[in-house]
Amino acid sequence: MNDRVIAIDGPAGSGKSTVARRVADALGWSYLDTGAMYRAVTVRVLALGLAPDDLESVARVAASCVLDVDDRVIIDGRDVSERLRDDDVNLAVSAVAANPGVRTAMVERQRAFARYQTRGTVVEGRDITTVVFPRAGLKVYLTASDEERARRRGDEDPTSVARRDAADRSRAASPLRQDVDARVVDTTDRTVEDVVEEIVTWAKTLS
Ligand code: DC
């Protein structure tokens, strides 16, 4: 199964979502945006009026929710696709993603998702190369300069992005880090097409 997984990690604004989606399209594989999973749980937690740092209650929501992440993101029967990037979600998602109970529940779902795909899966996030699929057929770490990453985040306040990145890198549970086996791709001065083509070329060597 691991040869049928391309794992992509990197900080916010490194180009992960765009690149991963296009690589999946080029190969005819499925695409999984794991950040959307943590964001959906956060939307649900806020809707339930729970404190994002209430470890036990939030972990219970993550373990018991019915979550479908595809073109639309549906959690417990509600389409939350339009809520995922709202300010309150940007603010609360770091605490939810740092919760070890939440991570255990999400990692299990991410592995199950890949197991059920008949072709292959391109998965992107922060701990995909290091924790979720450490034996993935291809591991990629995307980076870009701070200025370029801030530019790509568009509307979101740069200090909000920086705060989330710092939290993702410094948390105890599965922090963002560059895996030793990952191929590092700096996307700062490159087009999406160019980066996608390089990754697809590597993917073609997978058995
Ligand atoms: O990729 P994104 O910006 O949508 O991610 C949202 C948050 O979820 C961000 O704080 C990092 C976190 N996340 C994570 O901890 N692990 C993942 N595999 C994916 C995202």
Residues whose N, C-alpha, C, O or C-beta is under 5 A from the ligand:
A	BS01	DC	A12 T34 G35 A36 Y38 V93 S94 A97 E124 G125 R126 D127 R164 D168
